[in-house]
Each structure stands twice: as C-alpha cells, then as structure tokens.
Amino acid sequence: MIRRTRVEIDLAAIVANARSVRAVTGTALYAVVKADGYGHGAVAVAKALADAHAADGFCTSLVEEGVALREAGITAPILVMGPSQVGGEDEMVEARLTAVISSHEELAALAHVTRARAHAHGGAAIEAHLKVDTGMGRLGVPTERAPELAVEASRNGIAITGLMTHFACADSDDPADPDSMTRRQLAKFAEVDRAVVRAGAPIRVRHAANSSAALLFPEARFDLVRAGIAIYGNGAWATTGSMGMRFVTAIAQLRHVAKGDSVGYGATWHAARESRVAVLPCGYADGLPRSASGHAEVAIRGKRVPLIGRISMDIAVADVTDVPEAQVGDAVVMLGKAGGGVSITAAEYAAWAGINEYEVTCGMSKRVPRLYAPLGTPAIEAAA
C-alpha cells in the first residue's frame, strides 16, 4: 500500500534541467546528489542522469553517499566534498571516489592510506582535488598554503589534478558589480591557481561555480560547474527549469465549522463565516513545517486555498469553503504543479515556513514514499 501522502519525482524534468545547465554554461556538469539528492533520491537521480548522459560526474558530501552510488552501478567520477572523509579513506580509495582535500589533516589521513596501499599493492598515484578558501571561511586550505600542500601531496603518492573553491555570496551578489564578493574570490582563486601550477601540481580541472554562480557569473564556470539546486528546478534556475518534485496528499475528511468555532491546537484560527474544511493526512512529520502555520496554501481542484490553524505532526487543515466541489479523496498539491496553470513553488513554500529552498526538498520525511516517473513517460499525475 502506498500512502496518499507522497513525494513524486519527475526524473525527466531533472534530466532536462541538467541538460539546460550544460547548454547554458558550455562546461562539464557535476550533479550534486548529496543529502539523498536534496530529498529526491540520490541513486534514482544519479542513475537517470547517467543513463541519459546528462551529467559528467557527481558530487557527494559523505564517503557513504559515494559508495552507495558505486554499489548502484554508477561508474562516472564521484567527488567527495567532505569534510566527513577522515576514517573513510580506505573505502573512498577502494570505491574509486575522488577525495577533496581541504585541510592538512585530511591530506595526512589520505597520505597514510596511500602509503600503505602502495607498500602492499604498488600502483599509480591516487588523484584528489585541492579545495582552497578564497573567502567562504568554512572549508578549504588557506590560499598561501596551497602550493606547499600540493607538493606534500605529490610526495605521498597523491596527484592534485583538480583545484576548487566555493562562493559565499553568488546567489546574492550583483553580477554587474566588479568588486562583489564573488569577483574578489575569483581573483584570489586565479592567484592560487598560478601558484599551485608553479609548484608542479598536475591540475587538469578547475571548478568553483555552484548553481547560482553557474548562471550569473560566466567567468566562474571554468572546466566544470557543480550544480545542485539547479538540476532540481529551483533557486536561480527556477524560471528556466521545471521542478523535479511534487508533494501531494488527499482529502481524508470534510467537516463543517460554525462561525466563531476554532480549528487546531491553540485555537489560533476561528471561522469568520460558516465554513467547510478539509482534513489532510499530512503534517510536520512528513515535511510540512509547523512554522508555515497561518501562511501556507495548497491547491485543490486547480484552486489555491489556505491552510488554517496550526499544522500538527500528522494533520493539516485547509479551508475549502470556496471550493464547494471538493470531495473526500481529492488530490491536494502542497508543492509543485497542480493543474490549471497553478503551481506552488519551492520559493513560496520556503517563504511560508521561514526556511530556504534547500530545506524544503531536503526536509521531506523518509516516512513519505517516493514515486518516480521513469524517463520517457509523462510526469506522475496526482491521484484524483
């Protein structure tokens, strides 16, 4: 049995979005599938992109995420961006994952494994990418230490074949501002690139752009872009892509509420008129944030209606007084396309809850089943 509350994933839309990113940037694309593909399902997304030849590689955060992709048959390059690599170096090397080195400690841990493997098995150097901190202030080696770390890596059987950084403000900077934070980071990246190459690092690829930078800052595209939110049809790319996710439930009960009566915990909503309300079997345990109470809307029969009262763990309530044709079993779209030209975007959903778009899709609970529309078939339609 599949719950009527479910997340529907349109793999064809995700593939189309990835192809759009590659067409716009003219570079290779590494699809970011960390955090279970931002809630869309990392394995399903990666397999769809790989089968369609729509991505050149993949990015994860955890070693375990990369290993899971290998076990699912993904053969393309997989970049483990960390910082949770320490302790998983053997598994990373065994699964042919590419490590991102962002500290001396990470280099030392990987070097220990490479020395042990070389002693036992011999073989060529292990390839890794070096991440430099150009202003994010989070992960990455200091720019002035990058050349010496590249040399140290080489001495320990690690070839630094990639150089990368990460932008702090690409989604908010003005692309026309020559002194923006993003452009200052780009200038630092160019300096460290020259220094690392002079130190003898065999750099083959350079990358810095996340989804926002890939769209807004052409000079940041380099050899590849790391696109996450863009391939899922959200963020700065929302106007050019299609959402890859729909969050759907169905009306469980219809109730009449007398004028002046309340609905939900805390009696925060009182009927201003004789009302008809729909009980929805979906709540904050499913991915509908409680903080959206009093703000969120859903779509029923192609019409937007407000959620009323407080969203609880398993239940939300919609005011369907103005949708007299609504019936028990009707589909309720909380996120995504709802028919009749009506859509509820991730940006809206995020604004109602006071979160960002990443949290919207990543926050879809594991207890909500995922349904996938196979490539070459129409997107899944909500049950009537």
Contacts in CASP RR format, 6 or more apart in sequence:
PFRMAT RR
TARGET T0000
AUTHOR 0000-0000-0000
METHOD contacts of the structure
MODEL  1
MIRRTRVEIDLAAIVANARSVRAVTGTALYAVVKADGYGHGAVAVAKALA
DAHAADGFCTSLVEEGVALREAGITAPILVMGPSQVGGEDEMVEARLTAV
ISSHEELAALAHVTRARAHAHGGAAIEAHLKVDTGMGRLGVPTERAPELA
VEASRNGIAITGLMTHFACADSDDPADPDSMTRRQLAKFAEVDRAVVRAG
APIRVRHAANSSAALLFPEARFDLVRAGIAIYGNGAWATTGSMGMRFVTA
IAQLRHVAKGDSVGYGATWHAARESRVAVLPCGYADGLPRSASGHAEVAI
RGKRVPLIGRISMDIAVADVTDVPEAQVGDAVVMLGKAGGGVSITAAEYA
AWAGINEYEVTCGMSKRVPRLYAPLGTPAIEAAA
2 369 0 8 1.000
2 371 0 8 1.000
3 281 0 8 1.000
3 368 0 8 1.000
3 369 0 8 1.000
4 248 0 8 1.000
4 249 0 8 1.000
4 250 0 8 1.000
4 281 0 8 1.000
4 329 0 8 1.000
4 383 0 8 1.000
5 248 0 8 1.000
5 249 0 8 1.000
5 250 0 8 1.000
5 281 0 8 1.000
5 282 0 8 1.000
5 286 0 8 1.000
5 368 0 8 1.000
6 247 0 8 1.000
6 248 0 8 1.000
6 249 0 8 1.000
6 368 0 8 1.000
6 369 0 8 1.000
6 370 0 8 1.000
6 371 0 8 1.000
7 39 0 8 1.000
7 245 0 8 1.000
7 246 0 8 1.000
7 247 0 8 1.000
7 248 0 8 1.000
7 364 0 8 1.000
7 368 0 8 1.000
7 369 0 8 1.000
7 370 0 8 1.000
7 371 0 8 1.000
8 245 0 8 1.000
8 246 0 8 1.000
8 247 0 8 1.000
8 248 0 8 1.000
8 370 0 8 1.000
8 371 0 8 1.000
8 372 0 8 1.000
8 373 0 8 1.000
8 379 0 8 1.000
8 380 0 8 1.000
8 382 0 8 1.000
9 40 0 8 1.000
9 41 0 8 1.000
9 44 0 8 1.000
9 45 0 8 1.000
9 244 0 8 1.000
9 245 0 8 1.000
9 370 0 8 1.000
9 371 0 8 1.000
9 372 0 8 1.000
9 373 0 8 1.000
9 380 0 8 1.000
10 242 0 8 1.000
10 243 0 8 1.000
10 244 0 8 1.000
10 245 0 8 1.000
10 246 0 8 1.000
10 373 0 8 1.000
10 379 0 8 1.000
10 380 0 8 1.000
11 44 0 8 1.000
11 45 0 8 1.000
11 48 0 8 1.000
11 372 0 8 1.000
11 373 0 8 1.000
11 374 0 8 1.000
11 375 0 8 1.000
12 373 0 8 1.000
12 375 0 8 1.000
12 376 0 8 1.000
12 377 0 8 1.000
12 379 0 8 1.000
13 233 0 8 1.000
13 241 0 8 1.000
13 242 0 8 1.000
13 243 0 8 1.000
13 244 0 8 1.000
13 379 0 8 1.000
14 40 0 8 1.000
14 45 0 8 1.000
14 48 0 8 1.000
14 49 0 8 1.000
14 231 0 8 1.000
14 232 0 8 1.000
14 233 0 8 1.000
14 244 0 8 1.000
15 48 0 8 1.000
15 49 0 8 1.000
15 52 0 8 1.000
15 54 0 8 1.000
15 375 0 8 1.000
16 241 0 8 1.000
16 242 0 8 1.000
17 230 0 8 1.000
17 231 0 8 1.000
17 232 0 8 1.000
17 233 0 8 1.000
17 237 0 8 1.000
17 241 0 8 1.000
17 242 0 8 1.000
17 244 0 8 1.000
18 29 0 8 1.000
18 31 0 8 1.000
18 49 0 8 1.000
18 52 0 8 1.000
18 54 0 8 1.000
18 55 0 8 1.000
18 227 0 8 1.000
18 231 0 8 1.000
19 52 0 8 1.000
19 54 0 8 1.000
20 237 0 8 1.000
20 240 0 8 1.000
20 241 0 8 1.000
21 29 0 8 1.000
21 211 0 8 1.000
21 214 0 8 1.000
21 225 0 8 1.000
21 227 0 8 1.000
21 230 0 8 1.000
21 231 0 8 1.000
21 237 0 8 1.000
22 28 0 8 1.000
22 29 0 8 1.000
22 54 0 8 1.000
24 214 0 8 1.000
24 215 0 8 1.000
24 240 0 8 1.000
25 209 0 8 1.000
25 214 0 8 1.000
25 218 0 8 1.000
25 221 0 8 1.000
25 225 0 8 1.000
26 221 0 8 1.000
27 221 0 8 1.000
27 222 0 8 1.000
27 223 0 8 1.000
27 224 0 8 1.000
27 225 0 8 1.000
28 56 0 8 1.000
28 57 0 8 1.000
28 205 0 8 1.000
28 223 0 8 1.000
28 224 0 8 1.000
28 225 0 8 1.000
29 54 0 8 1.000
29 55 0 8 1.000
29 56 0 8 1.000
29 57 0 8 1.000
29 224 0 8 1.000
29 225 0 8 1.000
29 227 0 8 1.000
30 55 0 8 1.000
30 56 0 8 1.000
30 57 0 8 1.000
30 58 0 8 1.000
30 59 0 8 1.000
30 77 0 8 1.000
30 79 0 8 1.000
30 207 0 8 1.000
30 224 0 8 1.000
30 225 0 8 1.000
30 226 0 8 1.000
30 227 0 8 1.000
31 45 0 8 1.000
31 46 0 8 1.000
31 49 0 8 1.000
31 54 0 8 1.000
31 55 0 8 1.000
31 57 0 8 1.000
31 58 0 8 1.000
31 59 0 8 1.000
31 227 0 8 1.000
31 228 0 8 1.000
31 231 0 8 1.000
32 38 0 8 1.000
32 58 0 8 1.000
32 59 0 8 1.000
32 226 0 8 1.000
32 227 0 8 1.000
32 228 0 8 1.000
32 231 0 8 1.000
33 41 0 8 1.000
33 42 0 8 1.000
33 45 0 8 1.000
33 46 0 8 1.000
33 58 0 8 1.000
33 59 0 8 1.000
33 60 0 8 1.000
33 65 0 8 1.000
33 69 0 8 1.000
33 228 0 8 1.000
34 42 0 8 1.000
34 59 0 8 1.000
34 60 0 8 1.000
34 61 0 8 1.000
34 62 0 8 1.000
34 65 0 8 1.000
34 81 0 8 1.000
35 42 0 8 1.000
35 61 0 8 1.000
35 362 0 8 1.000
36 42 0 8 1.000
36 65 0 8 1.000
36 362 0 8 1.000
37 45 0 8 1.000
37 232 0 8 1.000
38 228 0 8 1.000
38 229 0 8 1.000
38 232 0 8 1.000
38 358 0 8 1.000
38 361 0 8 1.000
38 362 0 8 1.000
39 245 0 8 1.000
39 361 0 8 1.000
39 362 0 8 1.000
39 363 0 8 1.000
39 364 0 8 1.000
40 232 0 8 1.000
40 244 0 8 1.000
40 245 0 8 1.000
40 361 0 8 1.000
40 370 0 8 1.000
41 370 0 8 1.000
42 60 0 8 1.000
42 65 0 8 1.000
42 68 0 8 1.000
42 69 0 8 1.000
43 68 0 8 1.000
43 69 0 8 1.000
43 72 0 8 1.000
44 370 0 8 1.000
44 372 0 8 1.000
45 231 0 8 1.000
46 55 0 8 1.000
46 58 0 8 1.000
46 69 0 8 1.000
46 72 0 8 1.000
46 74 0 8 1.000
47 72 0 8 1.000
47 73 0 8 1.000
47 74 0 8 1.000
48 54 0 8 1.000
48 375 0 8 1.000
49 55 0 8 1.000
49 58 0 8 1.000
49 231 0 8 1.000
50 74 0 8 1.000
50 75 0 8 1.000
50 76 0 8 1.000
51 375 0 8 1.000
52 375 0 8 1.000
55 76 0 8 1.000
55 231 0 8 1.000
56 76 0 8 1.000
56 77 0 8 1.000
56 224 0 8 1.000
57 76 0 8 1.000
57 77 0 8 1.000
57 78 0 8 1.000
57 79 0 8 1.000
58 66 0 8 1.000
58 69 0 8 1.000
58 74 0 8 1.000
58 76 0 8 1.000
58 77 0 8 1.000
58 78 0 8 1.000
58 79 0 8 1.000
59 78 0 8 1.000
59 79 0 8 1.000
59 81 0 8 1.000
59 226 0 8 1.000
59 228 0 8 1.000
60 66 0 8 1.000
60 69 0 8 1.000
60 78 0 8 1.000
60 79 0 8 1.000
60 80 0 8 1.000
60 81 0 8 1.000
60 97 0 8 1.000
61 80 0 8 1.000
61 81 0 8 1.000
61 82 0 8 1.000
61 84 0 8 1.000
62 80 0 8 1.000
62 82 0 8 1.000
62 84 0 8 1.000
63 80 0 8 1.000
63 84 0 8 1.000
63 85 0 8 1.000
63 88 0 8 1.000
63 91 0 8 1.000
63 92 0 8 1.000
63 95 0 8 1.000
63 97 0 8 1.000
65 80 0 8 1.000
66 78 0 8 1.000
66 80 0 8 1.000
66 95 0 8 1.000
66 97 0 8 1.000
67 91 0 8 1.000
67 95 0 8 1.000
67 97 0 8 1.000
69 78 0 8 1.000
70 78 0 8 1.000
70 95 0 8 1.000
70 96 0 8 1.000
70 97 0 8 1.000
77 98 0 8 1.000
78 95 0 8 1.000
78 96 0 8 1.000
78 97 0 8 1.000
78 98 0 8 1.000
79 97 0 8 1.000
79 98 0 8 1.000
79 100 0 8 1.000
79 129 0 8 1.000
79 226 0 8 1.000
80 92 0 8 1.000
80 97 0 8 1.000
80 98 0 8 1.000
80 99 0 8 1.000
80 100 0 8 1.000
81 100 0 8 1.000
81 131 0 8 1.000
81 139 0 8 1.000
82 100 0 8 1.000
82 102 0 8 1.000
82 139 0 8 1.000
83 102 0 8 1.000
83 103 0 8 1.000
83 106 0 8 1.000
83 139 0 8 1.000
85 92 0 8 1.000
85 99 0 8 1.000
85 100 0 8 1.000
85 106 0 8 1.000
85 109 0 8 1.000
85 110 0 8 1.000
86 105 0 8 1.000
86 106 0 8 1.000
86 109 0 8 1.000
87 109 0 8 1.000
89 99 0 8 1.000
89 109 0 8 1.000
89 110 0 8 1.000
89 112 0 8 1.000
89 113 0 8 1.000
90 113 0 8 1.000
92 99 0 8 1.000
93 113 0 8 1.000
93 114 0 8 1.000
93 117 0 8 1.000
93 126 0 8 1.000
98 127 0 8 1.000
98 128 0 8 1.000
98 129 0 8 1.000
99 106 0 8 1.000
99 110 0 8 1.000
99 126 0 8 1.000
99 128 0 8 1.000
99 129 0 8 1.000
100 128 0 8 1.000
100 129 0 8 1.000
100 130 0 8 1.000
100 131 0 8 1.000
100 164 0 8 1.000
101 107 0 8 1.000
101 110 0 8 1.000
101 128 0 8 1.000
101 129 0 8 1.000
101 130 0 8 1.000
101 131 0 8 1.000
101 141 0 8 1.000
101 149 0 8 1.000
101 153 0 8 1.000
101 158 0 8 1.000
101 160 0 8 1.000
102 130 0 8 1.000
102 131 0 8 1.000
102 133 0 8 1.000
102 139 0 8 1.000
102 140 0 8 1.000
102 141 0 8 1.000
103 139 0 8 1.000
103 140 0 8 1.000
103 141 0 8 1.000
104 141 0 8 1.000
104 145 0 8 1.000
104 149 0 8 1.000
107 149 0 8 1.000
107 152 0 8 1.000
107 153 0 8 1.000
107 156 0 8 1.000
107 158 0 8 1.000
110 126 0 8 1.000
110 128 0 8 1.000
110 156 0 8 1.000
110 158 0 8 1.000
111 152 0 8 1.000
111 153 0 8 1.000
111 156 0 8 1.000
111 157 0 8 1.000
111 158 0 8 1.000
114 125 0 8 1.000
114 126 0 8 1.000
114 156 0 8 1.000
114 157 0 8 1.000
114 158 0 8 1.000
115 156 0 8 1.000
115 157 0 8 1.000
117 126 0 8 1.000
118 157 0 8 1.000
125 154 0 8 1.000
125 157 0 8 1.000
125 158 0 8 1.000
125 159 0 8 1.000
126 157 0 8 1.000
126 158 0 8 1.000
126 159 0 8 1.000
127 158 0 8 1.000
127 159 0 8 1.000
127 161 0 8 1.000
128 153 0 8 1.000
128 158 0 8 1.000
128 159 0 8 1.000
128 160 0 8 1.000
128 161 0 8 1.000
128 162 0 8 1.000
129 160 0 8 1.000
129 161 0 8 1.000
129 162 0 8 1.000
129 163 0 8 1.000
129 164 0 8 1.000
129 205 0 8 1.000
130 141 0 8 1.000
130 146 0 8 1.000
130 149 0 8 1.000
130 150 0 8 1.000
130 153 0 8 1.000
130 160 0 8 1.000
130 162 0 8 1.000
130 163 0 8 1.000
130 164 0 8 1.000
130 196 0 8 1.000
130 201 0 8 1.000
131 139 0 8 1.000
131 140 0 8 1.000
131 141 0 8 1.000
131 164 0 8 1.000
131 165 0 8 1.000
131 166 0 8 1.000
132 140 0 8 1.000
132 141 0 8 1.000
132 142 0 8 1.000
132 143 0 8 1.000
132 146 0 8 1.000
132 163 0 8 1.000
132 164 0 8 1.000
132 165 0 8 1.000
132 188 0 8 1.000
132 189 0 8 1.000
132 192 0 8 1.000
133 139 0 8 1.000
133 140 0 8 1.000
133 141 0 8 1.000
133 142 0 8 1.000
133 143 0 8 1.000
133 165 0 8 1.000
134 143 0 8 1.000
134 165 0 8 1.000
134 184 0 8 1.000
134 185 0 8 1.000
134 186 0 8 1.000
134 188 0 8 1.000
134 189 0 8 1.000
134 192 0 8 1.000
135 168 0 8 1.000
135 181 0 8 1.000
135 184 0 8 1.000
135 185 0 8 1.000
135 188 0 8 1.000
136 165 0 8 1.000
136 166 0 8 1.000
136 167 0 8 1.000
136 168 0 8 1.000
136 185 0 8 1.000
137 168 0 8 1.000
138 166 0 8 1.000
139 166 0 8 1.000
140 165 0 8 1.000
141 149 0 8 1.000
143 188 0 8 1.000
143 191 0 8 1.000
143 192 0 8 1.000
143 195 0 8 1.000
146 192 0 8 1.000
146 195 0 8 1.000
146 196 0 8 1.000
147 192 0 8 1.000
147 195 0 8 1.000
147 196 0 8 1.000
147 198 0 8 1.000
147 199 0 8 1.000
147 201 0 8 1.000
148 199 0 8 1.000
150 160 0 8 1.000
150 196 0 8 1.000
150 199 0 8 1.000
150 200 0 8 1.000
150 201 0 8 1.000
151 199 0 8 1.000
151 200 0 8 1.000
151 201 0 8 1.000
153 159 0 8 1.000
153 160 0 8 1.000
153 201 0 8 1.000
154 160 0 8 1.000
154 200 0 8 1.000
154 201 0 8 1.000
159 202 0 8 1.000
160 196 0 8 1.000
160 201 0 8 1.000
160 202 0 8 1.000
160 203 0 8 1.000
161 202 0 8 1.000
161 203 0 8 1.000
161 204 0 8 1.000
161 205 0 8 1.000
162 203 0 8 1.000
162 204 0 8 1.000
162 205 0 8 1.000
162 206 0 8 1.000
162 207 0 8 1.000
163 189 0 8 1.000
163 192 0 8 1.000
163 193 0 8 1.000
163 196 0 8 1.000
163 201 0 8 1.000
163 203 0 8 1.000
163 205 0 8 1.000
163 206 0 8 1.000
163 207 0 8 1.000
164 206 0 8 1.000
164 207 0 8 1.000
164 208 0 8 1.000
165 185 0 8 1.000
165 188 0 8 1.000
165 189 0 8 1.000
165 208 0 8 1.000
166 208 0 8 1.000
166 210 0 8 1.000
167 181 0 8 1.000
167 182 0 8 1.000
167 185 0 8 1.000
167 208 0 8 1.000
167 209 0 8 1.000
167 210 0 8 1.000
167 212 0 8 1.000
167 213 0 8 1.000
167 220 0 8 1.000
168 181 0 8 1.000
168 182 0 8 1.000
168 185 0 8 1.000
169 180 0 8 1.000
169 181 0 8 1.000
169 182 0 8 1.000
170 182 0 8 1.000
170 209 0 8 1.000
170 210 0 8 1.000
170 212 0 8 1.000
170 213 0 8 1.000
170 216 0 8 1.000
170 217 0 8 1.000
170 220 0 8 1.000
171 212 0 8 1.000
171 235 0 8 1.000
171 236 0 8 1.000
173 180 0 8 1.000
173 181 0 8 1.000
173 182 0 8 1.000
173 183 0 8 1.000
173 216 0 8 1.000
173 217 0 8 1.000
174 180 0 8 1.000
175 216 0 8 1.000
175 217 0 8 1.000
177 183 0 8 1.000
182 213 0 8 1.000
182 217 0 8 1.000
182 220 0 8 1.000
183 217 0 8 1.000
185 208 0 8 1.000
186 208 0 8 1.000
186 217 0 8 1.000
186 219 0 8 1.000
186 220 0 8 1.000
189 206 0 8 1.000
189 208 0 8 1.000
193 203 0 8 1.000
193 206 0 8 1.000
196 203 0 8 1.000
197 203 0 8 1.000
204 223 0 8 1.000
205 222 0 8 1.000
205 223 0 8 1.000
205 224 0 8 1.000
206 222 0 8 1.000
206 223 0 8 1.000
207 222 0 8 1.000
207 223 0 8 1.000
207 224 0 8 1.000
207 225 0 8 1.000
207 226 0 8 1.000
208 220 0 8 1.000
208 222 0 8 1.000
209 217 0 8 1.000
209 220 0 8 1.000
209 221 0 8 1.000
209 222 0 8 1.000
209 225 0 8 1.000
209 226 0 8 1.000
210 225 0 8 1.000
210 226 0 8 1.000
210 227 0 8 1.000
210 228 0 8 1.000
211 225 0 8 1.000
211 227 0 8 1.000
211 228 0 8 1.000
211 229 0 8 1.000
211 230 0 8 1.000
211 231 0 8 1.000
211 235 0 8 1.000
211 236 0 8 1.000
211 237 0 8 1.000
212 235 0 8 1.000
212 236 0 8 1.000
213 220 0 8 1.000
213 221 0 8 1.000
213 225 0 8 1.000
214 220 0 8 1.000
214 221 0 8 1.000
214 225 0 8 1.000
214 227 0 8 1.000
214 230 0 8 1.000
215 230 0 8 1.000
215 236 0 8 1.000
215 237 0 8 1.000
216 236 0 8 1.000
229 235 0 8 1.000
229 237 0 8 1.000
229 357 0 8 1.000
229 358 0 8 1.000
230 236 0 8 1.000
230 237 0 8 1.000
232 243 0 8 1.000
232 244 0 8 1.000
232 245 0 8 1.000
232 361 0 8 1.000
233 241 0 8 1.000
233 242 0 8 1.000
233 243 0 8 1.000
233 244 0 8 1.000
234 243 0 8 1.000
234 345 0 8 1.000
234 346 0 8 1.000
234 347 0 8 1.000
234 357 0 8 1.000
234 360 0 8 1.000
234 361 0 8 1.000
235 346 0 8 1.000
235 347 0 8 1.000
235 357 0 8 1.000
238 345 0 8 1.000
238 346 0 8 1.000
238 347 0 8 1.000
243 335 0 8 1.000
243 336 0 8 1.000
243 337 0 8 1.000
243 343 0 8 1.000
243 345 0 8 1.000
243 346 0 8 1.000
245 335 0 8 1.000
245 336 0 8 1.000
245 346 0 8 1.000
245 361 0 8 1.000
245 364 0 8 1.000
246 333 0 8 1.000
246 335 0 8 1.000
246 336 0 8 1.000
246 337 0 8 1.000
246 379 0 8 1.000
246 380 0 8 1.000
246 382 0 8 1.000
247 287 0 8 1.000
247 288 0 8 1.000
247 333 0 8 1.000
247 334 0 8 1.000
247 335 0 8 1.000
247 336 0 8 1.000
247 364 0 8 1.000
247 368 0 8 1.000
248 331 0 8 1.000
248 332 0 8 1.000
248 333 0 8 1.000
248 334 0 8 1.000
248 382 0 8 1.000
248 383 0 8 1.000
249 280 0 8 1.000
249 281 0 8 1.000
249 282 0 8 1.000
249 331 0 8 1.000
249 332 0 8 1.000
249 334 0 8 1.000
250 280 0 8 1.000
250 281 0 8 1.000
250 329 0 8 1.000
250 330 0 8 1.000
250 331 0 8 1.000
250 332 0 8 1.000
250 383 0 8 1.000
251 278 0 8 1.000
251 279 0 8 1.000
251 280 0 8 1.000
251 300 0 8 1.000
251 320 0 8 1.000
251 326 0 8 1.000
251 327 0 8 1.000
251 328 0 8 1.000
251 329 0 8 1.000
251 330 0 8 1.000
251 332 0 8 1.000
252 278 0 8 1.000
252 279 0 8 1.000
252 280 0 8 1.000
252 281 0 8 1.000
252 328 0 8 1.000
252 329 0 8 1.000
253 278 0 8 1.000
253 279 0 8 1.000
253 328 0 8 1.000
254 276 0 8 1.000
254 277 0 8 1.000
254 278 0 8 1.000
254 279 0 8 1.000
254 320 0 8 1.000
254 326 0 8 1.000
254 327 0 8 1.000
254 328 0 8 1.000
255 276 0 8 1.000
255 277 0 8 1.000
255 278 0 8 1.000
255 279 0 8 1.000
256 274 0 8 1.000
256 275 0 8 1.000
256 276 0 8 1.000
256 277 0 8 1.000
257 263 0 8 1.000
257 271 0 8 1.000
257 274 0 8 1.000
257 275 0 8 1.000
257 276 0 8 1.000
257 277 0 8 1.000
258 271 0 8 1.000
258 274 0 8 1.000
259 271 0 8 1.000
259 272 0 8 1.000
259 273 0 8 1.000
259 274 0 8 1.000
259 275 0 8 1.000
260 270 0 8 1.000
260 271 0 8 1.000
260 272 0 8 1.000
261 270 0 8 1.000
261 271 0 8 1.000
262 268 0 8 1.000
262 269 0 8 1.000
262 270 0 8 1.000
262 271 0 8 1.000
263 269 0 8 1.000
263 271 0 8 1.000
263 277 0 8 1.000
263 308 0 8 1.000
263 309 0 8 1.000
263 317 0 8 1.000
264 309 0 8 1.000
264 310 0 8 1.000
264 312 0 8 1.000
264 317 0 8 1.000
265 309 0 8 1.000
265 310 0 8 1.000
265 312 0 8 1.000
266 310 0 8 1.000
268 293 0 8 1.000
268 294 0 8 1.000
268 309 0 8 1.000
268 310 0 8 1.000
269 294 0 8 1.000
269 308 0 8 1.000
269 309 0 8 1.000
273 321 0 8 1.000
274 321 0 8 1.000
275 319 0 8 1.000
275 321 0 8 1.000
276 319 0 8 1.000
276 320 0 8 1.000
276 321 0 8 1.000
276 324 0 8 1.000
276 326 0 8 1.000
277 308 0 8 1.000
277 317 0 8 1.000
277 318 0 8 1.000
277 319 0 8 1.000
277 320 0 8 1.000
277 321 0 8 1.000
278 300 0 8 1.000
278 317 0 8 1.000
278 318 0 8 1.000
278 319 0 8 1.000
278 320 0 8 1.000
278 326 0 8 1.000
278 330 0 8 1.000
278 332 0 8 1.000
279 315 0 8 1.000
279 317 0 8 1.000
280 298 0 8 1.000
280 315 0 8 1.000
280 316 0 8 1.000
280 317 0 8 1.000
280 318 0 8 1.000
280 332 0 8 1.000
281 314 0 8 1.000
281 315 0 8 1.000
282 288 0 8 1.000
282 314 0 8 1.000
282 315 0 8 1.000
282 316 0 8 1.000
282 332 0 8 1.000
282 334 0 8 1.000
283 290 0 8 1.000
283 311 0 8 1.000
283 312 0 8 1.000
283 313 0 8 1.000
283 314 0 8 1.000
283 315 0 8 1.000
283 316 0 8 1.000
284 290 0 8 1.000
284 311 0 8 1.000
284 312 0 8 1.000
284 313 0 8 1.000
285 313 0 8 1.000
285 314 0 8 1.000
285 365 0 8 1.000
285 367 0 8 1.000
286 314 0 8 1.000
286 364 0 8 1.000
286 365 0 8 1.000
286 367 0 8 1.000
286 368 0 8 1.000
287 363 0 8 1.000
287 364 0 8 1.000
287 365 0 8 1.000
287 368 0 8 1.000
288 296 0 8 1.000
288 311 0 8 1.000
288 316 0 8 1.000
288 334 0 8 1.000
289 311 0 8 1.000
289 353 0 8 1.000
289 354 0 8 1.000
289 355 0 8 1.000
290 310 0 8 1.000
290 311 0 8 1.000
290 312 0 8 1.000
291 353 0 8 1.000
291 354 0 8 1.000
291 355 0 8 1.000
292 307 0 8 1.000
292 311 0 8 1.000
292 349 0 8 1.000
292 352 0 8 1.000
292 353 0 8 1.000
292 354 0 8 1.000
293 307 0 8 1.000
293 309 0 8 1.000
293 310 0 8 1.000
293 311 0 8 1.000
294 306 0 8 1.000
294 307 0 8 1.000
294 308 0 8 1.000
294 309 0 8 1.000
295 351 0 8 1.000
295 352 0 8 1.000
295 353 0 8 1.000
296 306 0 8 1.000
296 307 0 8 1.000
296 311 0 8 1.000
296 316 0 8 1.000
296 334 0 8 1.000
296 349 0 8 1.000
296 352 0 8 1.000
296 353 0 8 1.000
297 304 0 8 1.000
297 305 0 8 1.000
297 306 0 8 1.000
297 307 0 8 1.000
297 344 0 8 1.000
297 348 0 8 1.000
297 352 0 8 1.000
298 304 0 8 1.000
298 305 0 8 1.000
298 307 0 8 1.000
298 316 0 8 1.000
298 318 0 8 1.000
298 332 0 8 1.000
298 333 0 8 1.000
298 334 0 8 1.000
298 344 0 8 1.000
299 305 0 8 1.000
299 332 0 8 1.000
299 333 0 8 1.000
299 334 0 8 1.000
299 338 0 8 1.000
299 339 0 8 1.000
299 342 0 8 1.000
299 344 0 8 1.000
300 318 0 8 1.000
300 320 0 8 1.000
300 323 0 8 1.000
300 326 0 8 1.000
300 330 0 8 1.000
300 331 0 8 1.000
300 332 0 8 1.000
300 333 0 8 1.000
301 323 0 8 1.000
301 325 0 8 1.000
301 326 0 8 1.000
301 330 0 8 1.000
302 338 0 8 1.000
302 339 0 8 1.000
302 340 0 8 1.000
302 341 0 8 1.000
302 342 0 8 1.000
303 322 0 8 1.000
303 323 0 8 1.000
303 342 0 8 1.000
304 342 0 8 1.000
304 344 0 8 1.000
305 318 0 8 1.000
305 319 0 8 1.000
305 320 0 8 1.000
305 322 0 8 1.000
305 323 0 8 1.000
306 318 0 8 1.000
306 319 0 8 1.000
307 316 0 8 1.000
307 317 0 8 1.000
307 318 0 8 1.000
307 319 0 8 1.000
308 317 0 8 1.000
308 318 0 8 1.000
308 319 0 8 1.000
309 317 0 8 1.000
318 332 0 8 1.000
320 326 0 8 1.000
329 383 0 8 1.000
329 384 0 8 1.000
330 384 0 8 1.000
331 382 0 8 1.000
331 383 0 8 1.000
331 384 0 8 1.000
332 382 0 8 1.000
333 339 0 8 1.000
333 342 0 8 1.000
333 344 0 8 1.000
333 382 0 8 1.000
334 344 0 8 1.000
334 349 0 8 1.000
335 344 0 8 1.000
335 345 0 8 1.000
335 346 0 8 1.000
335 349 0 8 1.000
335 360 0 8 1.000
336 343 0 8 1.000
336 344 0 8 1.000
336 345 0 8 1.000
337 343 0 8 1.000
337 379 0 8 1.000
338 344 0 8 1.000
338 382 0 8 1.000
346 357 0 8 1.000
346 360 0 8 1.000
346 361 0 8 1.000
347 357 0 8 1.000
349 357 0 8 1.000
349 360 0 8 1.000
350 356 0 8 1.000
350 357 0 8 1.000
350 359 0 8 1.000
350 360 0 8 1.000
353 359 0 8 1.000
353 360 0 8 1.000
371 380 0 8 1.000
372 380 0 8 1.000
373 379 0 8 1.000
373 380 0 8 1.000
END
